[in-house]
């Protein structure tokens, strides 16, 4: 049995890493073609492109598409074993199909563990360098946040802005409120706010300031005043790639901060957090599906298995995108949204396992 386990594990890992290397090579070629003009315009040394960008591009791409590449690789080498009647010989020797799956799961769980560690720690550090290089030489501009920005900036302190312009760091229809034991005791409103980078303060235009205490209330108006608040323009930018650069500790701290502020985009960070674990767990699920489908010998060679594997891979991606959309725009909790595809495909995997040749 050890000989059989070693044989399958070598086949598993060898085919996976060879397929991954080929796909990475193709992805790098396409990426070079896409960015070649930017590289040439900035006259970037080849060594800098390799060490600062592509060395960090490889782990990002491998972790992103690794589970799906692994699925196709397992379909491929298992179908070849079935075509050469190796699966039939193994089952006829008295080894059960359940026992045949053991080396598959050993290899798949090893890759799952490596993928989880990479997603939480290795990939974010690589993304910091990769995205910094892209911002410097290719360019990326964070999107303006949605209108009607609500944010809790400190305990019992809240900010509202009708809209904010990332380009000039200015906002309109601004208000800032302080509460004490649930009662509003201070509020300031301004038609426009502008960030003063030199003083690290906000310049308020045409403002009205209201003070409340337990006895009296006062109101004050002014044309221009400068105030320091517990938020800066970067806190108002929606940088879709920022979360990709945060390791597990930094991501948890960011989620806590956004929840305290009541930020609308906290769901995006929660999805990123849970996806880093749920996506690698697709590896053993897809492995079971691949073995159950490819272990049956069929006429016409392995072409049918490869085509079926690619179709299932795209179906999984489709389910993943749907569930993330529901979690982002609906009331579906982020942790449930990112795990739904795994749950659905786990049920499919069990069903196909029961139909597999025993």
N, C-alpha and C positions, 0 to 999 in steps of 0.2 A: 504493500500500500504506500509505503514511503516513496518508492520509485515512481508510482503513478502520480502521487501528490506533487513531487518535484517536477515531473514532466509537465503537468498541467499548469503549475505556477510559473514555470519558465516560459511556456507558451503564452500564458496570460500576460505576464509583465513584458516579455519580449515584443509581442505583437502590439501591445498598448504603447510602449515607448517609441517603437518604430513608427507607428501611425501618427503619434503625437509629433514626432520630429518632422515628418513629411508635411503635416498640416501647418506646423509652425513655419517651416521654410516657405510654403506657399503664402501664408499670411504676411510674412516679412517682405517678400517680393512685392505683393500688392501694396503694402504700406509704404515701401520705398518709392514705388511709382507715384503714389498719391502725394507724398511729401517732398519729392525730389526737387521741385521748383523752389520750395521754401528753404531747403538745405543749401541749394546753390546760391540763392539770393543773399543769404546770410554768410556765405563762405565758411560754413562750419567744417572743421577738420573731421575727417572720416573717423579717427580714433575717438573723438568726443561723441560723435553720433552713436558709435557702437557701445561705448562704456556708459554714457549718460542716458541713452534712450533705449536701444535695443536689448541691452542686458536686463533692463527693468521691464521691457515690453514682453519678454518671453515668459516670466512667471505669471504676469497678469493674464496673458492670453491662455496659457496652459491651465490655470485655475478656472478661467471663465468657461472654457469649452472642454475641459478634461473629462467630466462625466459623460458627455455625449460622444466624445471620441472613443472613450473606453467602451461604451456600449457597442459601437460599430465594430471595434476591434474584437470584442468577445464574440459577436455574431460571426465575424469572419473566420477566426481560427476554430471555433466550435463547429461551424458548418463544414469546414475542411476535414475535421476529424470525423464527422458524420458521413461525409462523401466517401472517405477512405475506409468506412466501416469500422473505425476505431471505437466509436461509441457502442456499436452493437457488440463488438468483441468484449468490451469492458463489462457491459451488462450481462452477457452470456457467461462470463467467468464467475458470476455470483455476487458481484459488487452492485449494490442498489443504487438507484438514481439519486437517492438522498445522500448516500455516502460520496457519490461522484461530485456533488456540489461543494463538499468541504474545502478542497483546494481553491475553488473559485471564490468562496467567501473569505478565505484567509487572505488571498491576494487583494480582493476588493476592499476589505476592511483596512488593510495596510494603506492602500491608496486613499481611502476615506479619511483616516487619521492624519495623513500627511497633508491632505487637501484642507482639512479644518484648521490645522495649525498655520498653514500658509495663508489662508483667508483672513485669519485674525491678526497675524503678526508679520509675516514676510511680505505679502502683497501690498499692504498699506505703506510700508517703508519704501518698496519699489515704486509705488504710485507717486509718492512725494517727489522723487527724482524724475520720473517719467513725465509727470504733469508740469513740473517746474521747467523742464526742457521744452515741452510743447508750448507753454505760455510764453517763453522767451523767444522761441524761433518760429513757431507755427501760429500761435495766438489763440486765446480763448477769452471771451468776455462773459462774466456771470450775468444771468438774466435778472431783469428787474423783478422784485417780488410782486405778488398779486396786490391789487388795490385793497384798501381797508385793512391796514396792518395793525394788529393788536399784539401787544407784547407786555409781559410782566418783567420789569427790569430789576426789581428788588422786592423784598418782602413788603407787601401792602402798597407797592408802587407800580403804576400801570401807565403805558404809553399807547397812544393811538395816532395814526397818520393815514390820511386818505390815500396818498400815493407817495412814492419815493423814486427819485431819479438817480440811478447808479452813476451816470456820467458826470454830473456836477455835484453829487452828494447833497441834494436839496429835496425837501419834502413840503407838502402842502396840507393845510387843515390839520394842524398838529395840536394835540392835547396831552397833558401830563397830570396824573392824579395821585394823591396820597390819601390813604385811609388809616384810621385808628379805631380799632375795635369795631370794624365794619362800617364806620361812619366817615364820610368824606370830609376832611379838614383842610385840604389844599387842592387847588386846580389852576392850571395855567393853559390858555389857549392862544394859538398864533396862526396867522394866515399862512406863514411860510417859515421854514427852518432851513438853515444852511450850516454845514459843517465847516468849522474853522480849524484847519489842520495844524496851523502854527500854535494856537493856544489849546488845542484838544478840547474845544468846547463847541456848543451849538449856539448859533446866532438866531434869535427869534425876532421876527418882523411883525409889527402890528399885533401886539399881544394884550391879553386881558388876564389879570391875576386875581384869584379869589381866595380869601383866607376865612376859614371857619374855626371857631372854638366853641366851647360849651355855652358861652355867654353872648358873643357878638359875631358879626360877619362884616368883612370889608372887601372892597373891590377896587382894583387899581388898573389903569390902562397905560400903555406905553407904545412908542414907535419901534424901539430897538433895544434889545438886551442880550447879554451873553451868559449862558448857563452851562454848567458841566453836569452831564447825566451819565448813568451807568450803562451806556450803550454807545457804539460807534457805527459808522457807515457799513463796515464789514459785517456787522450783525444783521443788517437789513438786506444784504445781498443773498440771492438764492444761487449759490454755486453748486451745480448738479454734480460736480466731481469732488467737492470738498470732503464728502463723507467717505470717499474711496481712499483717502490718505490717512484716515484715523485708525489706529490699531484698537484692539479690544478695550483697553483701559480708557483711551481717549474718546472712543465712541460712546461708552457708557457715561462718561462725564459730560459729553456734549448733549446726550439725550436727557440727562438729569437737568442740565441748564435750560434746555429748550422747554421742558415740561414746567419748570419753575416760572419761566417767562410766559407760558401759555402760547408758544409759537405754533403757527399753523402747519409748518413743515416738519414737525417732530416725527410724523408717521414715516416720512422718507428715510429718516435715520433708523427708526425701529425696523423697517423692512430690510435695510442694509445689514443690521445687526443679526437678525434671525436668518436671513438668506445665507449668510456666511457659514452657518451650521447646517441648514436644511438642504441646501444644494448639494454638498458633498454626500449626504445620506441618500441621495438618489443613486449613487454608485452601486451599492449592493442590491437595490431594488431593480435597477436596469440590468444588472448582471444576471439576476434570476430570470428576468424576462428573456434576455438574450440566449441563455442556455436552454431554457424551455422551448424556445422557438427553433433554435439552430441545431439542436441535438437530433432532430428528426431528419432522416435521409429522404431527400426529395429528388425527383427527376429535374434535369435542367441545370444541375450544378448549384453554386452558391449565390448566383445572381439574385434570385428571389429573396434570399435571406438578407443580403446587403441592402436591397431596395426597401424591404420591410423594416430593417433597422433604421435607415435614414428617415422613413416616414414616421416611425414611433418617436424618434428624436425630435423632429419638428413638432409633433403633437405635444410632447412634454413641454417644449419651449412655449407653445401656444397656451397651454394650461397655466404655466407659470406667469405669463404676462397678464392673462385674464384675472388670476387671483390677486396679483399685485395691484392691478387697477381697481379692483373692488376694495382692497384694503386701503388704497390711497384716497379714493373718491367716495367710498361708501362708509358704512358703519362696521365693516368687518375688521376685527382686531388684526394687527400686523402679524402676530405670531401664528394665527390661524391661516391667514392669507398665504403666507409663504410655505406652509406645510401641507396645504390642500393637494397640490399636485403629487407630492410623495404619497399621501394617503390613497388617492385615486389609483395611482400606478402600482402601489403595493397590493391593492385588491386585484388589479389586472394580473400582476405577477403571480399571485396565489392561484388564480383561475387557470392561467397558462401552465403553471407547474403541475396542476392536477391533470391536465391534458397531455403532458409530455410523455414520451415513450418510457415505460418503466422496465 
